[in-house]
C-alpha cells in the first residue's frame, strides 16, 4: 500500500517513512539498544568493553544511546568482544539501512523543506477528505 494511504483499519501510513529525521534517530537508538543487549548478555560493563576495544568509555555510551552511529569496524569489534559474531551480519544490515535513511534525509534537506512540507500538507488533506467520507462535500460554498 502506498505511503499516505489509509488501510482498512483506519490508520494512516506516514507519507514517507524512510526519510524522516525522527525515523533515522529511532533506527540509531534501536541499533544502540541491540548493542547494549549484546554487551549485557556478555556480562561486560561499558568500561570493560571499551578497554577491550581500546576505545574511550564515552564511545560505548554514545553508541548505546544512539548519539553516535557506529562504523562497520565498530560493529565487528563489538560482536567479537561480546562473543556474538553470529549477530554481525544482521547488525551490519541494520547499520547500512540507517545510512541509506540518513542519506535520503540529507538529500531532502539539500532540496529544502518546502517540497516536503507541501507533500505532508497534501497527504493530510487527502486523509481528512477520506475520513469525511463520500457523504460530506468539502468544496467551498457547498
ZAROKE-609805 format. One line per 10 residues: number of its first residue (from 1); their letters; for each residue x, y, z of N, C-alpha, C, O. Coordinates in Angstrom, 3 decimals, m for minus. Example, Ala and Ser with C-alpha at 12.3 -4.5 7.8 and 13.67 -1.06 7.14 Angstrom:
<atoms>
1> AS> 13.190:m5.690:7.800:12.300:m4.500:7.800:13.200:m3.300:7.800:14.236:m3.319:8.465 ~ 12.850:m2.250:7.080:13.670:m1.060:7.140:12.900:0.030:7.870:13.409:1.138:8.039
</atoms>
This chain:
<atoms>
1> XXXXXXXXXX> 0.852:m1.182:0.000:0.000:0.000:0.000:0.891:1.236:0.000:1.838:1.299:0.784 ~ 0.618:2.218:m0.852:1.467:3.403:m0.943:1.413:4.241:0.329:0.378:4.294:0.994 ~ 2.527:4.899:0.672:2.523:5.783:1.834:1.467:6.865:1.687:1.170:7.311:0.578 ~ 0.902:7.284:2.814:m0.093:8.348:2.827:m1.502:7.835:2.601:m2.454:8.613:2.666 ~ m1.662:6.533:2.334:m2.993:5.980:2.135:m3.508:5.419:3.443:m2.758:5.240:4.402 ~ m4.795:5.148:3.464:m5.415:4.670:4.689:m5.791:3.205:4.536:m6.620:2.871:3.690 ~ m5.191:2.310:5.349:m5.576:0.911:5.298:m6.987:0.721:5.838:m7.591:1.658:6.360 ~ m7.503:m0.486:5.710:m8.874:m0.754:6.127:m9.092:m0.570:7.625:m10.231:m0.401:8.061 ~ m8.019:m0.600:8.426:m8.201:m0.439:9.874:m8.328:1.019:10.295:m8.487:1.306:11.481 ~ m8.260:1.958:9.324:m8.478:3.370:9.635:m7.227:4.154:9.975:m7.296:5.373:10.127
11> XXXXXXXXXX> m6.081:3.493:10.099:m4.859:4.221:10.398:m4.275:4.779:9.118:m4.527:4.256:8.033 ~ m3.507:5.825:9.240:m2.875:6.438:8.086:m1.387:6.156:8.129:m0.734:6.389:9.147 ~ m0.851:5.656:7.028:0.576:5.419:6.949:1.278:6.748:6.751:0.733:7.645:6.108 ~ 2.490:6.890:7.299:3.205:8.156:7.102:3.536:8.352:5.640:3.778:7.380:4.925 ~ 3.551:9.605:5.178:3.835:9.883:3.779:5.179:9.339:3.312:5.283:8.893:2.170 ~ 6.195:9.360:4.139:7.491:8.821:3.758:8.195:8.333:5.003:8.764:9.126:5.753 ~ 8.161:7.041:5.227:8.709:6.515:6.466:10.219:6.365:6.428:10.828:6.145:7.475 ~ 10.846:6.474:5.271:12.280:6.259:5.210:13.087:7.539:5.297:14.308:7.468:5.437 ~ 12.466:8.702:5.220:13.258:9.920:5.133:13.089:10.861:6.311:13.760:11.893:6.352 ~ 12.254:10.567:7.240:12.060:11.470:8.367:13.244:11.403:9.318:13.758:10.324:9.614
21> XXXXXXXXXX> 13.667:12.564:9.791:14.785:12.612:10.731:14.483:11.807:11.981:15.377:11.162:12.529 ~ 13.245:11.830:12.439:12.900:11.074:13.642:13.078:9.582:13.414:13.470:8.862:14.332 ~ 12.796:9.101:12.200:12.990:7.685:11.908:14.466:7.323:11.901:14.836:6.231:12.330 ~ 15.303:8.215:11.426:16.743:7.968:11.449:17.206:7.853:12.894:17.964:6.944:13.232 ~ 16.757:8.765:13.749:17.151:8.720:15.153:16.596:7.471:15.839:17.286:6.845:16.644 ~ 15.355:7.112:15.521:14.778:5.898:16.103:15.583:4.667:15.703:15.823:3.786:16.529 ~ 15.998:4.601:14.450:16.787:3.463:13.981:18.142:3.426:14.679:18.615:2.355:15.058 ~ 18.767:4.589:14.852:20.055:4.647:15.544:19.892:4.222:17.008:20.740:3.512:17.550 ~ 18.811:4.655:17.635:18.554:4.264:19.023:18.299:2.766:19.149:18.769:2.128:20.091 ~ 17.552:2.206:18.196:17.270:0.768:18.225:18.550:m0.036:18.046:18.740:m1.063:18.698
31> XXXXXXXXXX> 19.419:0.426:17.171:20.704:m0.250:16.977:21.520:m0.172:18.266:22.125:m1.161:18.679 ~ 21.539:0.983:18.892:22.259:1.141:20.152:21.709:0.240:21.242:22.465:m0.329:22.030 ~ 20.398:0.114:21.284:19.766:m0.771:22.277:20.203:m2.213:22.064:20.484:m2.933:23.022 ~ 20.259:m2.630:20.801:20.684:m4.005:20.498:22.137:m4.212:20.895:22.491:m5.266:21.425 ~ 22.980:m3.221:20.646:24.375:m3.330:21.065:24.481:m3.456:22.584:25.279:m4.243:23.092 ~ 23.672:m2.677:23.307:23.664:m2.754:24.767:23.253:m4.153:25.233:23.844:m4.708:26.160 ~ 22.231:m4.716:24.579:21.780:m6.067:24.937:22.894:m7.087:24.753:23.058:m7.978:25.587 ~ 23.658:m6.970:23.678:24.758:m7.910:23.439:25.844:m7.754:24.499:26.406:m8.740:24.977 ~ 26.131:m6.508:24.859:27.132:m6.268:25.912:26.672:m6.849:27.233:27.445:m7.502:27.935 ~ 25.407:m6.610:27.575:24.876:m7.118:28.840:24.858:m8.649:28.854:25.161:m9.269:29.873
41> XXXXXXXXXX> 24.504:m9.249:27.725:24.482:m10.716:27.645:25.875:m11.303:27.825:26.025:m12.433:28.288 ~ 26.891:m10.530:27.458:28.274:m10.977:27.631:28.796:m10.657:29.035:29.953:m10.937:29.348 ~ 27.949:m10.075:29.872:28.293:m9.708:31.251:29.499:m8.762:31.300:30.382:m8.904:32.145 ~ 29.515:m7.806:30.387:30.579:m6.808:30.360:30.010:m5.441:30.730:28.907:m5.085:30.315 ~ 30.760:m4.692:31.501:30.380:m3.300:31.739:30.799:m2.492:30.513:31.579:m2.959:29.683 ~ 30.276:m1.288:30.414:30.672:m0.423:29.313:32.163:m0.147:29.342:32.819:m0.119:28.300 ~ 32.694:0.056:30.532:34.123:0.328:30.680:34.956:m0.882:30.257:35.983:m0.729:29.595 ~ 34.517:m2.083:30.637:35.258:m3.290:30.249:35.264:m3.472:28.732:36.290:m3.809:28.142 ~ 34.115:m3.248:28.113:34.042:m3.372:26.659:34.940:m2.339:25.993:35.680:m2.658:25.063 ~ 34.874:m1.118:26.466:35.702:m0.052:25.898:37.188:m0.396:26.019:37.949:m0.213:25.068
51> XXXXXXXXXX> 37.593:m0.884:27.168:39.003:m1.253:27.356:39.410:m2.367:26.409:40.510:m2.335:25.857 ~ 38.541:m3.355:26.211:38.889:m4.476:25.337:39.026:m4.038:23.883:39.721:m4.685:23.100 ~ 38.370:m2.946:23.523:38.422:m2.438:22.153:39.350:m1.226:22.002:39.473:m0.665:20.914 ~ 39.996:m0.831:23.095:40.869:0.354:23.118:40.104:1.612:22.721:40.606:2.458:21.981 ~ 38.886:1.713:23.225:38.035:2.878:22.985:37.906:3.675:24.275:38.079:3.120:25.360 ~ 37.606:4.962:24.177:37.233:5.697:25.393:35.852:5.197:25.847:35.007:4.885:25.008 ~ 35.619:5.120:27.144:34.315:4.651:27.631:33.137:5.451:27.084:32.036:4.917:26.946 ~ 33.355:6.712:26.777:32.263:7.542:26.264:31.757:7.034:24.908:30.593:7.243:24.566 ~ 32.611:6.379:24.148:32.187:5.876:22.844:31.136:4.782:23.008:30.161:4.747:22.258 ~ 31.322:3.900:23.969:30.339:2.841:24.237:29.009:3.481:24.610:27.959:3.084:24.105
61> XXXXXXXXXX> 29.057:4.464:25.488:27.838:5.149:25.907:27.147:5.823:24.729:25.932:5.699:24.576 ~ 27.892:6.525:23.906:27.312:7.231:22.755:26.678:6.257:21.770:25.601:6.528:21.239 ~ 27.335:5.126:21.520:26.787:4.138:20.595:25.516:3.518:21.165:24.522:3.373:20.454 ~ 25.542:3.155:22.435:24.380:2.509:23.058:23.184:3.438:23.184:22.041:2.982:23.165 ~ 23.431:4.720:23.310:22.337:5.685:23.479:21.936:6.373:22.178:21.139:7.311:22.184 ~ 22.492:5.900:21.062:22.102:6.423:19.762:22.582:7.829:19.471:22.029:8.501:18.600 ~ 23.600:8.287:20.180:24.130:9.627:19.929:25.269:9.604:18.918:25.713:10.653:18.452 ~ 25.743:8.400:18.577:26.802:8.247:17.591:26.471:7.020:16.750:26.019:6.004:17.279 ~ 26.693:7.111:15.457:26.463:5.979:14.571:27.736:5.149:14.491:28.811:5.688:14.228 ~ 27.625:3.841:14.716:28.824:3.002:14.639:29.290:2.831:13.193:28.520:3.019:12.251
71> XXXXXXXXXX> 30.542:2.477:13.039:31.083:2.118:11.729:30.981:0.601:11.578:30.660:m0.104:12.534 ~ 31.252:0.115:10.388:31.293:m1.339:10.177:32.311:m1.977:11.118:32.048:m3.020:11.716 ~ 33.482:m1.338:11.244:34.525:m1.880:12.130:34.080:m1.862:13.587:34.415:m2.774:14.343 ~ 33.336:m0.845:13.989:32.803:m0.800:15.360:31.902:m2.001:15.613:32.001:m2.648:16.655 ~ 31.017:m2.301:14.655:30.094:m3.423:14.798:30.872:m4.733:14.886:30.604:m5.568:15.750 ~ 31.827:m4.902:13.993:32.615:m6.145:14.002:33.382:m6.301:15.314:33.407:m7.387:15.892 ~ 34.004:m5.225:15.782:34.734:m5.283:17.050:33.817:m5.583:18.209:34.152:m6.392:19.075 ~ 32.654:m4.939:18.238:31.677:m5.127:19.321:31.223:m6.584:19.388:31.210:m7.198:20.455 ~ 30.851:m7.123:18.222:30.345:m8.504:18.224:31.451:m9.494:18.581:31.186:m10.513:19.220 ~ 32.679:m9.205:18.177:33.784:m10.095:18.549:34.049:m10.023:20.050:34.216:m11.053:20.703
81> XXXXXXXXXX> 34.089:m8.813:20.594:34.377:m8.633:22.020:33.279:m9.206:22.909:33.541:m9.602:24.045 ~ 32.051:m9.251:22.398:30.936:m9.771:23.204:30.613:m11.225:22.875:29.664:m11.788:23.421 ~ 31.398:m11.837:21.982:31.167:m13.230:21.631:29.873:m13.429:20.851:29.260:m14.494:20.921 ~ 29.468:m12.431:20.128:28.206:m12.508:19.386:28.437:m12.284:17.895:27.690:m11.554:17.243 ~ 29.479:m12.919:17.363:29.819:m12.761:15.952:28.675:m13.169:15.034:28.562:m12.658:13.920 ~ 27.825:m14.085:15.494:26.686:m14.523:14.675:25.709:m13.378:14.410:24.916:m13.453:13.472 ~ 25.756:m12.336:15.209:24.868:m11.178:15.063:25.433:m10.121:14.112:24.726:m9.190:13.727 ~ 26.693:m10.262:13.736:27.373:m9.207:12.982:26.663:m8.866:11.673:26.463:m7.688:11.378 ~ 26.283:m9.858:10.892:25.668:m9.575:9.592:24.345:m8.825:9.739:24.082:m7.879:8.996 ~ 23.520:m9.241:10.686:22.236:m8.561:10.900:22.462:m7.116:11.359:21.766:m6.205:10.910
91> XXXXXXXXXX> 23.424:m6.911:12.242:23.718:m5.557:12.716:24.277:m4.692:11.596:23.943:m3.511:11.498 ~ 25.123:m5.269:10.753:25.667:m4.509:9.619:24.559:m4.144:8.637:24.567:m3.048:8.075 ~ 23.613:m5.045:8.425:22.481:m4.734:7.536:21.659:m3.592:8.120:21.232:m2.696:7.392 ~ 21.437:m3.621:9.431:20.702:m2.544:10.103:21.448:m1.221:9.953:20.848:m0.184:9.668 ~ 22.753:m1.273:10.147:23.577:m0.068:10.009:23.486:0.490:8.590:23.369:1.703:8.410 ~ 23.537:m0.366:7.597:23.502:0.116:6.214:22.137:0.705:5.867:22.056:1.669:5.106 ~ 21.068:0.136:6.417:19.732:0.706:6.228:19.669:2.098:6.866:19.118:3.033:6.285 ~ 20.231:2.218:8.042:20.291:3.505:8.734:21.055:4.529:7.888:20.642:5.685:7.790 ~ 22.147:4.112:7.288:22.937:5.019:6.457:22.139:5.474:5.232:22.237:6.632:4.825 ~ 21.355:4.575:4.647:20.514:4.937:3.497:19.456:5.945:3.927:19.209:6.926:3.226
101> XXXXXXXXXX> 18.823:5.704:5.091:17.815:6.634:5.605:18.431:8.007:5.841:17.830:9.029:5.510 ~ 19.619:8.026:6.408:20.284:9.299:6.694:20.622:10.026:5.397:20.437:11.239:5.300 ~ 21.113:9.298:4.407:21.446:9.914:3.120:20.194:10.498:2.464:20.250:11.579:1.877 ~ 19.065:9.789:2.559:17.812:10.289:1.992:17.372:11.566:2.700:16.927:12.516:2.055 ~ 17.495:11.587:4.020:17.133:12.786:4.774:18.031:13.958:4.384:17.554:15.085:4.246 ~ 19.322:13.702:4.205:20.238:14.758:3.783:19.864:15.276:2.396:19.953:16.477:2.142 ~ 19.447:14.380:1.493:19.028:14.790:0.155:17.816:15.718:0.241:17.746:16.724:m0.465 ~ 16.874:15.377:1.102:15.679:16.202:1.284:16.062:17.574:1.837:15.534:18.594:1.393 ~ 16.972:17.601:2.798:17.398:18.877:3.375:18.087:19.758:2.339:17.885:20.972:2.319 ~ 18.900:19.146:1.478:19.583:19.924:0.441:18.579:20.565:m0.518:18.795:21.678:m0.997
111> XXXXXXXXXX> 17.491:19.862:m0.792:16.468:20.377:m1.704:15.605:21.440:m1.026:14.859:22.158:m1.692 ~ 15.706:21.536:0.279:14.879:22.467:1.026:13.659:21.750:1.581:13.239:20.722:1.051 ~ 13.106:22.283:2.625:11.987:21.619:3.294:10.628:21.956:2.696:9.653:21.257:2.969 ~ 10.538:23.001:1.894:9.240:23.401:1.363:8.553:22.279:0.582:7.376:22.025:0.835 ~ 9.225:21.587:m0.360:8.543:20.493:m1.066:8.060:19.390:m0.117:6.980:18.832:m0.312 ~ 8.849:19.082:0.897:8.455:18.050:1.874:7.253:18.516:2.684:6.336:17.737:2.946 ~ 7.258:19.777:3.077:6.128:20.321:3.830:4.855:20.284:2.989:3.787:19.933:3.491 ~ 4.967:20.644:1.716:3.800:20.606:0.835:3.295:19.178:0.659:2.087:18.944:0.619 ~ 4.219:18.223:0.555:3.845:16.809:0.446:3.050:16.360:1.681:2.059:15.640:1.563 ~ 3.494:16.788:2.847:2.805:16.430:4.082:1.419:17.073:4.165:0.468:16.447:4.633
121> XXXXXXXXXX> 1.309:18.323:3.708:0.017:19.024:3.717:m0.970:18.313:2.798:m2.118:18.083:3.176 ~ m0.531:17.969:1.604:m1.407:17.266:0.665:m1.847:15.928:1.247:m3.021:15.570:1.159 ~ m0.913:15.186:1.841:m1.265:13.893:2.440:m2.285:14.084:3.557:m3.215:13.288:3.684 ~ m2.124:15.114:4.357:m3.065:15.379:5.458:m4.443:15.755:4.919:m5.461:15.295:5.435 ~ m4.474:16.587:3.887:m5.763:16.971:3.295:m6.470:15.756:2.697:m7.683:15.607:2.846 ~ m5.723:14.897:2.029:m6.329:13.677:1.481:m6.860:12.783:2.596:m7.921:12.173:2.461 ~ m6.123:12.709:3.685:m6.570:11.918:4.828:m7.865:12.488:5.412:m8.793:11.743:5.728 ~ m7.920:13.816:5.552:m9.133:14.455:6.081:m10.321:14.233:5.157:m11.433:13.967:5.614 ~ m10.083:14.342:3.864:m11.156:14.130:2.891:m11.659:12.681:2.981:m12.863:12.429:2.936 ~ m10.724:11.740:3.107:m11.103:10.332:3.209:m11.921:10.080:4.482:m12.917:9.358:4.455
131> XXXXXXXXXX> m11.494:10.677:5.583:m12.201:10.488:6.849:m13.593:11.112:6.825:m14.512:10.622:7.482 ~ m13.746:12.209:6.056:m15.044:12.866:5.965:m16.041:11.967:5.246:m17.246:12.060:5.482 ~ m15.548:11.101:4.373:m16.419:10.151:3.688:m17.124:10.772:2.502:m17.073:11.986:2.303 ~ m17.782:9.938:1.718:m18.438:10.419:0.499:m19.678:11.273:0.764:m20.126:11.999:m0.122 ~ m20.237:11.194:1.980:m21.461:11.939:2.289:m21.209:13.411:2.597:m22.159:14.180:2.738 ~ m19.948:13.813:2.702:m19.645:15.212:3.016:m18.944:15.838:1.836:m18.011:15.260:1.278 ~ m19.376:16.977:1.467:m18.764:17.710:0.372:m17.841:18.751:0.968:m18.295:19.644:1.684 ~ m16.538:18.649:0.680:m15.557:19.551:1.284:m15.294:20.778:0.402:m14.408:21.569:0.723 ~ m16.026:20.960:m0.684:m15.805:22.094:m1.546:m16.409:23.347:m0.931:m17.366:23.281:m0.158 ~ m15.835:24.481:m1.286:m16.357:25.751:m0.789:m17.740:26.009:m1.356:m18.042:25.678:m2.502
141> XX> m18.546:26.595:m0.539:m19.872:27.013:m0.975:m20.886:25.884:m1.013:m22.012:26.083:m1.469 ~ m20.517:24.722:m0.550:m21.475:23.601:m0.582:m22.290:23.551:0.677:m23.144:22.676:0.825
</atoms>
